[in-house]
Amino acid sequence: MRPSGTEALVRVMAEEPDERELPGYVEGIVEVVKEELEYSVV
């Protein structure tokens, strides 16, 4: 996860041996970022 230097957004990237697990992990991270930073993530 890292903030963009040029846009009002945070990029979330993840790696997982079982790719079926990735969407759940990324969605969880996105929810925490939205709550903590009060950003609207699209």
C-alpha positions as CSV (number, residue, x, y, z in Angstrom):
1,M,0.0,0.0,0.0
2,R,1.3,3.4,-0.8
3,P,-0.1,6.9,-1.4
4,S,0.1,8.4,-4.9
5,G,2.5,11.3,-5.2
6,T,0.3,13.0,-7.9
7,E,-3.3,11.9,-7.2
8,A,-5.6,11.8,-4.2
9,L,-5.5,8.0,-3.9
10,V,-3.8,5.1,-2.2
11,R,-2.7,2.1,-4.3
12,V,-3.2,-1.3,-2.7
13,M,-1.2,-4.2,-4.1
14,A,-1.0,-7.8,-2.7
15,E,0.6,-11.1,-3.4
16,E,-0.7,-14.5,-2.3
17,P,0.2,-18.0,-3.5
18,D,-3.5,-18.8,-3.7
19,E,-4.9,-16.1,-6.0
20,R,-8.5,-16.9,-5.0
21,E,-7.7,-15.4,-1.6
22,L,-6.5,-12.0,-3.0
23,P,-9.8,-10.2,-3.5
24,G,-10.8,-10.7,0.2
25,Y,-7.4,-9.5,1.4
26,V,-7.4,-6.4,-0.8
27,E,-11.0,-5.5,0.0
28,G,-10.2,-5.7,3.7
29,I,-7.2,-3.4,3.3
30,V,-9.3,-1.0,1.2
31,E,-12.0,-0.8,3.9
32,V,-9.5,0.0,6.6
33,V,-7.9,2.7,4.4
34,K,-11.3,4.2,3.7
35,E,-12.2,4.3,7.4
36,E,-8.8,5.6,8.6
37,L,-8.2,8.2,5.9
38,E,-11.8,9.1,5.2
39,Y,-11.1,8.9,1.5
40,S,-13.6,7.8,-1.1
41,V,-12.0,5.0,-3.0
42,V,-13.2,4.2,-6.5
